[in-house]
Amino acid sequence: MAEVVLVWEMGADMGHLTRLDALAKRLVERGHGVTCIFCDLTGLQWLYPPQQTPPYHLLQGPSWPNQYAKLSRP
């Protein structure tokens, strides 16, 4: 099967994590190898308690914590 890399580095909210997590899980269920690269891995703490791990590979991407870019308008 295919090797898939999902990357998202923008935004300070966690909506993108939940969407990409769902997509990654579905791809793994179909037999694909999946790696997710996020700029902030701390948001995954509320998706996966300490005793659980995602069913895909995780990598820390580059992060500039004082320069979040918001894509939505107030």
Secondary structure, 3 states (H helix, E strand, C coil): CCEEEEEECCCCCCHHHHHHHHHHHHHHHCCCEEEEEECCHHHHHCCCCCCCCCCCEEEECCCCCCCCCCCCCC
